[in-house]
Amino acid sequence: TLASFGPDHFDAVMASNILWGHVGSVASAVLAGASAYILYPNIKYCFLVIGFSALIAVIFVRFLPEGDPLMGRGFKGKVALDESGQEEIIEGAPTEDLQHEQEAASYMSVFSDRNTFV
């Protein structure tokens, strides 16, 4: 989410993602309950609904936008998506030279920082 929408739109988009994730979970549970009610003696088949829901989610993951790897690491990227899914050019985006100067922190430096454990 951060790599696709950037830090400016992260909160709104993440809230929307969580909402739709919960809606999908509730719909899957309702369908599983309805199939168990309809197929009462053989309720073991109601678990197939959850399996099919997971399979559909795996299939549609490939349609999600890839995003900018720089923004996913917390750097300033060139292009982001706004809340409506339209591309917008980020003001003050780094040039090619500046992109090579940006370097993410290593795991060792993050885990050895005192603030990480406090």
C-alpha positions as CSV (number, residue, x, y, z in Angstrom):
1,T,0.0,0.0,0.0
2,L,2.8,2.4,0.9
3,A,4.6,1.7,-2.4
4,S,1.5,2.3,-4.5
5,F,0.0,5.3,-2.8
6,G,2.8,7.0,-0.9
7,P,2.8,8.4,2.6
8,D,0.4,11.2,1.7
9,H,-2.5,8.9,1.0
10,F,-1.4,5.9,3.1
11,D,-3.9,6.3,6.0
12,A,-7.0,6.6,3.9
13,V,-6.1,3.8,1.6
14,M,-5.0,1.5,4.3
15,A,-8.3,2.1,6.2
16,S,-10.2,1.3,3.0
17,N,-8.2,-1.9,2.5
18,I,-8.9,-3.1,6.0
19,L,-12.6,-2.3,5.6
20,W,-12.9,-4.3,2.4
21,G,-10.9,-7.1,3.9
22,H,-13.4,-7.3,6.7
23,V,-16.3,-7.1,4.2
24,G,-14.8,-10.1,2.3
25,S,-14.4,-12.1,5.5
26,V,-18.0,-11.5,6.5
27,A,-19.3,-12.4,3.1
28,S,-17.3,-15.6,3.1
29,A,-18.6,-16.5,6.5
30,V,-22.2,-15.8,5.5
31,L,-21.8,-17.9,2.4
32,A,-20.2,-20.8,4.5
33,G,-23.1,-20.5,7.0
34,A,-25.7,-20.5,4.3
35,S,-24.2,-23.5,2.5
36,A,-24.0,-25.4,5.9
37,Y,-27.7,-24.6,6.5
38,I,-28.6,-25.8,3.0
39,L,-26.4,-28.9,3.1
40,Y,-27.2,-29.7,6.7
41,P,-26.3,-33.4,7.1
42,N,-23.1,-32.9,5.1
43,I,-21.8,-29.6,6.6
44,K,-18.2,-30.5,5.9
45,Y,-18.7,-29.1,2.4
46,C,-19.3,-25.6,3.8
47,F,-15.5,-25.2,4.3
48,L,-15.1,-25.3,0.5
49,V,-16.6,-21.8,0.4
50,I,-13.7,-20.5,2.4
51,G,-11.2,-22.4,0.2
52,F,-12.8,-20.9,-2.9
53,S,-12.7,-17.4,-1.4
54,A,-9.0,-17.8,-0.7
55,L,-8.4,-19.1,-4.2
56,I,-10.2,-16.1,-5.8
57,A,-8.1,-13.8,-3.6
58,V,-4.9,-15.5,-4.8
59,I,-6.0,-15.2,-8.4
60,F,-6.8,-11.5,-8.2
61,V,-3.6,-10.5,-6.4
62,R,-1.8,-10.3,-9.7
63,F,-4.1,-7.4,-10.7
64,L,-3.0,-5.2,-7.9
65,P,-0.6,-2.3,-8.9
66,E,3.1,-3.0,-8.3
67,G,3.9,0.4,-6.9
68,D,7.2,2.3,-6.7
69,P,9.9,0.4,-4.8
70,L,11.4,3.7,-3.5
71,M,8.1,4.7,-1.8
72,G,7.8,1.2,-0.4
73,R,11.1,1.7,1.4
74,G,10.0,5.1,2.8
75,F,11.7,7.3,0.2
76,K,10.2,9.9,-2.1
77,G,9.0,8.3,-5.3
78,K,8.0,9.8,-8.7
79,V,4.4,8.7,-9.2
80,A,1.7,7.6,-6.7
81,L,-1.9,6.8,-6.8
82,D,-4.5,9.0,-5.1
83,E,-7.5,7.7,-3.1
84,S,-9.5,7.3,-6.3
85,G,-6.8,5.3,-8.0
86,Q,-5.6,8.0,-10.4
87,E,-1.9,8.5,-11.0
88,E,-0.4,11.7,-9.7
89,I,3.1,13.0,-10.1
90,I,4.8,13.8,-6.8
91,E,6.2,17.3,-6.4
92,G,9.8,17.3,-5.6
93,A,10.4,13.8,-6.8
94,P,14.0,12.7,-6.8
95,T,16.1,12.8,-10.0
96,E,18.0,9.8,-11.2
97,D,21.2,11.0,-9.5
98,L,19.4,11.5,-6.2
99,Q,17.8,8.0,-6.3
100,H,21.2,6.4,-6.2
101,E,22.2,8.4,-3.2
102,Q,19.2,7.3,-1.2
103,E,20.0,4.1,0.7
104,A,17.7,2.2,3.1
105,A,18.9,1.3,6.5
106,S,20.3,-2.1,7.0
107,Y,18.7,-4.6,9.4
108,M,21.7,-4.5,11.6
109,S,21.5,-0.8,12.1
110,V,17.8,-0.9,12.8
111,F,18.1,-3.8,15.3
112,S,21.2,-2.4,17.0
113,D,19.5,1.0,17.6
114,R,18.6,1.5,21.2
115,N,15.2,3.0,20.4
116,T,14.2,-0.3,18.7
117,F,14.2,-2.2,22.0
118,V,12.9,0.6,24.3
